[in-house]
Amino acid sequence: MALAWSLEWALALAAMVVAAFAFGLADMALAKAGPALALGVSGLSLGFMSARPDPAAPLGGYDTQKGARLWAMLAAFAAGGWMTLHVPGFAICAAGASMAAVWRLGLLPLSRGGVLRGRIGLRVVIAGGGAEAQPTLEHLARLRRQGVRVLGLFDDRDGARSPPLQLGVPRLGTMADLPDFIARQAVDIVIVTMPPRAEDRIMQILAPLWVLPVDIRLAPHDSKLGLRPRSYRWLGELALLDLFDRPLRGRDAVFKRAFDLVLGVLLTLLALPLMALLALAIRLDSPGPVLFRQRREGYVGAPFTALKFRSLHHAQRDDRALVPVARADARITRVGRFLRRSSLDELPQLFNVLIGDMSLVGPRPHAVGARSHDLEFAAVAAGYAARHKVKPGLTGLAQIRGFRGAVLRPEDIRRRLACDLDYIDDWSPWLDIRILVLTLPAVLGGENAY
C-alpha cells in the first residue's frame, strides 16, 4: 500500500511537471509562474488528502473505485476551471489528478486479481479459539474479498470449548505450536482473542512470539477499558490494540532490499579482482578448498549456508564454531591470520547478500545452535532469538562499536545482542549508511580481531 501511494504521488507530480512545461511556465518570470504552480500544487494536495489510502482497509481501498472517483472529480473540476478562467494552475492540477485517477483505475483489476489468486492480501493467525474468538472470526469473514485470509487458529482447549473447525477456520494446534508455524509459514498478523483481563495468559502467549517478525494485535471485544476509537487500530470494522510491530514493513523492506542489491552488485564487481588474488593466496598457502561453508541462522532463525574464505587448516576446521579462535591459535593459516585481522575472510558473503540470505547491514549471522565451548548463546542472553527479526548482515552495529572477535564470556554475547536489538529498534536508511561508512575504520583498527 505504501509503495502504491508513493508511486501515485510520483506519477501525479510528473504529470504536473509535463503540463507546466507544455504551458510554458518554465519560460515565465517567477512572479507570473509562481501563483499558477502554487494553485496546481494546492489543488493536488487537496486531492491527496481526500483520496489517501484507508488505513482500516486491508488493501488501503485500492480494490475499490472510491479513490479513482475522487481523483476524476477533482480533474473534472480543475479542467472546468481552466476552460472557464484560463488559469494555467487549474490545467496543471487537472493533469496531475487525471494521472492519479488513471493509476487508481489501473491498480483496481490488479488488486482484485491478486486477491482472487491469493498473491496479495493479509495472512492472519488467531491465538485463542472458542467463544472469545467468534466475534473476531465473524469480522474477518466479511473481509475475505478484500484479501484477508485466516490461516488457522491455535488454542490449548479442545472439544466444545474450542471446536476443530470454527466458521470454516481450522484449529491447527496448541499455543505451543504457534511459534514454529509462524517460522515456517508466511504470516502478517497474529490476533490474540483472549480478553484483556487474562493478562498472565496473554503474556505467556506473547513470550515466544515477540521475537518473530510479525505484527501482534489484541482484539478486546469485551474490554471494560472504555478506550476511544482513536486508541485502536482498525481492520475494517474490527478494533485492535497494538502489542508488537514487525521492524521492517512495506516500502522500508523494499528499500532495504533494493539498497542491498544496488550497492551489493557494485561492491561485488569492485571486490572481484581482490577476491581472485585472495583465493590464489589461500590455495598456495595450504591444502583444502578456498571457501569455508557453514550453516548459520538467518531470517526468523531459518538456516542458510554462509560463505567465507577459509582461514583455518582444512583438517582442523570447526564447522559448528564450538571452539573460539584464540589469538595464537595453531589452526589459523598464515594467509588466514591476515584475512581474519582485516575481515577480508567475510568478502564472499557479498554473494549471500545478492541471493537474499543476508543484508549488507544487520546482526552478524551465528552458527546454527551457536555456542562457544559450554556457553550456549540463546541460554545466556534473554531474547536472543529477537535478533532474527531482520536478515543477518555483512556488518552491523556491534562491529562498529568494537565488539568483534571470539565470544568467551556471557557478557560478550549480551553486549552484541544489545547492539543488535538497538539496530532493529532504531533502523532507518541513514543508520545503514552510517554503519557502512564507519565499518572501514573499525575494520582497519583491527581491535579484537584475530
Stockholm file with secondary structure:
# STOCKHOLM 1.0

chainA/1-450         MALAWSLEWALALAAMVVAAFAFGLADMALAKAGPALALGVSGLSLGFMSARPDPAAPLGGYDTQKGARLWAMLAAFAAGGWMTLHVPGFAICAAGASMAAVWRLGLLPLSRGGVLRGRIGLRVVIAGGGAEAQPTLEHLARLRRQGVRVLGLFDDRDGARSPPLQLGVPRLGTMADLPDFIARQAVDIVIVTMPPRAEDRIMQILAPLWVLPVDIRLAPHDSKLGLRPRSYRWLGELALLDLFDRPLRGRDAVFKRAFDLVLGVLLTLLALPLMALLALAIRLDSPGPVLFRQRREGYVGAPFTALKFRSLHHAQRDDRALVPVARADARITRVGRFLRRSSLDELPQLFNVLIGDMSLVGPRPHAVGARSHDLEFAAVAAGYAARHKVKPGLTGLAQIRGFRGAVLRPEDIRRRLACDLDYIDDWSPWLDIRILVLTLPAVLGGENAY
#=GR chainA/1-450 SS CHHHHHHHHHHHHHHHHHHHHHTTGGGSCHHHHHHHHHHHHHHHHHHHHHHCCCTTSTTTTTTSSHHHHHHHHHHHHHHHHHHHHCCHHHHHHHHHHHHHHHHHHHHHHHHHHHHHTTSSSEEEEEECCGGGTHHHHHHHHTTGGGTEEEEEEECSCCGGGSCSEETTEEEEECGGGHHHHHHHSCCSEEEECSCTTCHHHHHHHHTTTTTSSSEEEECCTTCCSCCCGGGSEEETTEEEEEEECCSSCHHHHHHHHHHHHHHHHHHHHHHHHHHHHHHHHHHHHSSSCSEEEEEEECGGGCEEEEEEECCBCGGGCCTTCCSCCCTTCTTBCHHHHHHHHHTGGGTTHHHHHHHTSCEEESSCCCBTTCEETTEEHHHHSTTGGGGGGSCCEEECHHHHTTCCSCCCSHHHHHHHHHHHHHHHHHCCHHHHHHHHHHHHHHHHHTTTCC
#=GC SS_cons         CHHHHHHHHHHHHHHHHHHHHHTTGGGSCHHHHHHHHHHHHHHHHHHHHHHCCCTTSTTTTTTSSHHHHHHHHHHHHHHHHHHHHCCHHHHHHHHHHHHHHHHHHHHHHHHHHHHHTTSSSEEEEEECCGGGTHHHHHHHHTTGGGTEEEEEEECSCCGGGSCSEETTEEEEECGGGHHHHHHHSCCSEEEECSCTTCHHHHHHHHTTTTTSSSEEEECCTTCCSCCCGGGSEEETTEEEEEEECCSSCHHHHHHHHHHHHHHHHHHHHHHHHHHHHHHHHHHHHSSSCSEEEEEEECGGGCEEEEEEECCBCGGGCCTTCCSCCCTTCTTBCHHHHHHHHHTGGGTTHHHHHHHTSCEEESSCCCBTTCEETTEEHHHHSTTGGGGGGSCCEEECHHHHTTCCSCCCSHHHHHHHHHHHHHHHHHCCHHHHHHHHHHHHHHHHHTTTCC
//
